[in-house]
Amino acid sequence: MRSVSRAILRLHAGLTVGALASAIPVMAAAQAPPRAAPAAAPAAPPADESAVVQELTVIGRRPGPALWRVTRGDSEVVIVGGLSPLPHSLKWDTIRVEHALEDSTVLFLPPNKAHVGVFDAASMFMRQGALKPAHGADMETTLPPALRARFIRVRDSFHGDPKHYQHWKPALAGLFLVGDYHRAAGLSDDKPGTTIAKLARAANAEVRTVGAVNVKPLFDAAAAMSDAQNQACLSAALDDIERESARAQPAAAAWAVGDLRGVRENSSASLVDGCLLQLPSVQNLVESGTRDAVQTIHAALNRPGRSVAVIDLTFLLRKNGVLDRLKAEGDQITVPLD
């Protein structure tokens, strides 16, 4: 879902001949979040939500973001639900995460760099022409008048540089526009992982990134898109920016106190729902991300002791996501009380 599209948001700065920038992850509150009051009775959960999340929803929230404990025998993994993007200035109560890191041997983080091999990079270099507007046209000139006007208005609202987008097809221009908006708005695609990594090092836990994302299939898919598909993806990217400008603050505030309903209500993924998940290559990335997270936790549970893993809520909250699969395979899942 949203975390998948982040895999190429920051590529445009380095997407020149033979060069690829780092990518992928795993709302600004100037003050620490207030002490949470008991939550009202939750509304009916979405039909596509994890059954485990529904079972373990806690009335009367505890400090900090949502955590889950997975145990098998003498081993345990505490999962921290991540959300991207978060503001650089966001302050949240880290006490429960610090408790989880006590006596932990390792912190698992999602990959922070997209993997592209030498041959993949060469292939992408050869195919750059397929990712550009036809006949060297400026991307804006290829758009229908209404979409062009909307693109310019959103771009100019945060002083985006027209040169960043003019040589790419609309779908990629939209992704790059979202990345530029995040930088201008002070949003980070690397949090909360960077913050939790500092806490882990302070607790003398090893910090280990797990897995990688090969972005070549995304570029291959983008090269094959029709004009209509490209325009739909650009429109969806504009939807994302407009939604985040209004809802980023509430989404961050909800994440910081473990309010999963508030996160859902304020961080829907129009870019993915309206565009990227229509591509088989992106559907495969969502599935592989879920599978990799389950395999990482199983490997940790095969060793004695405690580990901590930061996993994007995308892979936790969905039906048949990480938590559902762990429970189906016999692991015990609870919510840490401290």
Solvent accessible surface area in square Angstrom, and as a share of the most:
residue,aa,sasa,rsa
1,M,67,0.30
2,R,18,0.07
3,S,5,0.03
4,V,7,0.04
5,S,3,0.02
6,R,3,0.01
7,A,0,0.00
8,I,4,0.02
9,L,0,0.00
10,R,54,0.20
11,L,1,0.00
12,H,20,0.09
13,A,82,0.64
14,G,16,0.16
15,L,9,0.05
16,T,82,0.48
17,V,103,0.59
18,G,58,0.56
19,A,40,0.31
20,L,56,0.28
21,A,30,0.24
22,S,46,0.30
23,A,0,0.00
24,I,15,0.08
25,P,7,0.04
26,V,13,0.07
27,M,3,0.01
28,A,46,0.36
29,A,31,0.24
30,A,88,0.68
31,Q,143,0.64
32,A,71,0.55
33,P,34,0.21
34,P,114,0.72
35,R,233,0.85
36,A,42,0.32
37,A,73,0.57
38,P,113,0.71
39,A,22,0.17
40,A,72,0.56
41,A,88,0.68
42,P,70,0.44
43,A,66,0.51
44,A,95,0.74
45,P,70,0.44
46,P,52,0.33
47,A,101,0.78
48,D,98,0.51
49,E,9,0.04
50,S,0,0.00
51,A,54,0.42
52,V,4,0.02
53,V,3,0.02
54,Q,72,0.32
55,E,107,0.48
56,L,45,0.22
57,T,72,0.42
58,V,55,0.32
59,I,98,0.50
60,G,27,0.26
61,R,66,0.24
62,R,73,0.27
63,P,67,0.42
64,G,3,0.03
65,P,2,0.01
66,A,15,0.12
67,L,4,0.02
68,W,7,0.03
69,R,61,0.22
70,V,0,0.00
71,T,39,0.22
72,R,89,0.32
73,G,79,0.76
74,D,134,0.69
75,S,8,0.05
76,E,34,0.15
77,V,1,0.01
78,V,1,0.01
79,I,0,0.00
80,V,0,0.00
81,G,1,0.01
82,G,0,0.00
83,L,12,0.06
84,S,4,0.03
85,P,0,0.00
86,L,1,0.01
87,P,2,0.01
88,H,117,0.52
89,S,58,0.38
90,L,20,0.10
91,K,108,0.46
92,W,29,0.10
93,D,61,0.32
94,T,30,0.18
95,I,73,0.37
96,R,16,0.06
97,V,1,0.01
98,E,68,0.31
99,H,63,0.28
100,A,8,0.06
101,L,1,0.00
102,E,91,0.41
103,D,130,0.67
104,S,7,0.05
105,T,87,0.51
106,V,4,0.02
107,L,0,0.00
108,F,12,0.05
109,L,20,0.10
110,P,25,0.16
111,P,20,0.13
112,N,81,0.41
113,K,130,0.55
114,A,20,0.16
115,H,99,0.44
116,V,29,0.17
117,G,23,0.23
118,V,125,0.72
119,F,175,0.73
120,D,31,0.16
121,A,23,0.18
122,A,53,0.41
123,S,35,0.23
124,M,10,0.04
125,F,90,0.38
126,M,150,0.67
127,R,94,0.34
128,Q,25,0.11
129,G,57,0.55
130,A,38,0.30
131,L,4,0.02
132,K,65,0.28
133,P,12,0.07
134,A,70,0.54
135,H,193,0.86
136,G,69,0.67
137,A,34,0.26
138,D,55,0.28
139,M,0,0.00
140,E,30,0.14
141,T,94,0.55
142,T,59,0.34
143,L,7,0.04
144,P,56,0.35
145,P,99,0.62
146,A,83,0.64
147,L,22,0.11
148,R,74,0.27
149,A,63,0.49
150,R,51,0.19
151,F,1,0.00
152,I,55,0.28
153,R,141,0.51
154,V,4,0.03
155,R,19,0.07
156,D,69,0.36
157,S,83,0.54
158,F,27,0.11
159,H,166,0.74
160,G,10,0.10
161,D,58,0.30
162,P,61,0.38
163,K,146,0.62
164,H,72,0.32
165,Y,1,0.00
166,Q,46,0.21
167,H,95,0.42
168,W,21,0.07
169,K,41,0.18
170,P,12,0.08
171,A,7,0.06
172,L,3,0.01
173,A,0,0.00
174,G,0,0.00
175,L,6,0.03
176,F,0,0.00
177,L,0,0.00
178,V,0,0.00
179,G,1,0.01
180,D,14,0.07
181,Y,23,0.09
182,H,3,0.01
183,R,119,0.44
184,A,62,0.48
185,A,47,0.37
186,G,28,0.27
187,L,10,0.05
188,S,9,0.06
189,D,9,0.05
190,D,53,0.27
191,K,40,0.17
192,P,1,0.01
193,G,4,0.04
194,T,63,0.37
195,T,33,0.19
196,I,0,0.00
197,A,5,0.04
198,K,142,0.60
199,L,38,0.19
200,A,0,0.00
201,R,145,0.53
202,A,85,0.66
203,A,39,0.30
204,N,142,0.73
205,A,7,0.06
206,E,89,0.40
207,V,39,0.22
208,R,94,0.34
209,T,72,0.42
210,V,42,0.24
211,G,49,0.47
212,A,59,0.45
213,V,18,0.10
214,N,56,0.29
215,V,0,0.00
216,K,43,0.18
217,P,48,0.30
218,L,8,0.04
219,F,4,0.02
220,D,41,0.21
221,A,20,0.16
222,A,8,0.06
223,A,14,0.11
224,A,85,0.66
225,M,16,0.07
226,S,56,0.36
227,D,111,0.57
228,A,73,0.56
229,Q,86,0.38
230,N,4,0.02
231,Q,47,0.21
232,A,48,0.37
233,C,3,0.02
234,L,0,0.00
235,S,34,0.22
236,A,6,0.05
237,A,0,0.00
238,L,0,0.00
239,D,55,0.29
240,D,5,0.02
241,I,6,0.03
242,E,62,0.28
243,R,29,0.11
244,E,6,0.03
245,S,75,0.49
246,A,74,0.57
247,R,102,0.37
248,A,9,0.07
249,Q,94,0.42
250,P,59,0.37
251,A,1,0.01
252,A,1,0.01
253,A,55,0.43
254,A,8,0.06
255,W,3,0.01
256,A,1,0.01
257,V,28,0.16
258,G,19,0.18
259,D,26,0.14
260,L,27,0.14
261,R,75,0.27
262,G,9,0.08
263,V,4,0.03
264,R,67,0.24
265,E,104,0.47
266,N,29,0.15
267,S,15,0.09
268,S,55,0.36
269,A,2,0.02
270,S,31,0.20
271,L,4,0.02
272,V,1,0.00
273,D,80,0.41
274,G,46,0.44
275,C,8,0.05
276,L,12,0.06
277,L,46,0.23
278,Q,118,0.53
279,L,19,0.09
280,P,93,0.59
281,S,19,0.12
282,V,0,0.00
283,Q,88,0.39
284,N,98,0.51
285,L,30,0.15
286,V,13,0.07
287,E,61,0.27
288,S,28,0.18
289,G,21,0.21
290,T,0,0.00
291,R,102,0.37
292,D,56,0.29
293,A,15,0.12
294,V,11,0.06
295,Q,105,0.47
296,T,21,0.12
297,I,1,0.01
298,H,33,0.15
299,A,48,0.37
300,A,5,0.04
301,L,6,0.03
302,N,110,0.56
303,R,105,0.38
304,P,114,0.72
305,G,36,0.35
306,R,55,0.20
307,S,7,0.04
308,V,0,0.00
309,A,3,0.03
310,V,4,0.02
311,I,13,0.07
312,D,10,0.05
313,L,6,0.03
314,T,16,0.09
315,F,26,0.11
316,L,0,0.00
317,L,20,0.10
318,R,55,0.20
319,K,128,0.54
320,N,84,0.43
321,G,0,0.00
322,V,0,0.00
323,L,0,0.00
324,D,23,0.12
325,R,43,0.16
326,L,0,0.00
327,K,94,0.40
328,A,88,0.68
329,E,109,0.49
330,G,54,0.52
331,D,5,0.03
332,Q,119,0.53
333,I,20,0.10
334,T,67,0.39
335,V,28,0.16
336,P,4,0.02
337,L,133,0.66
338,D,92,0.48
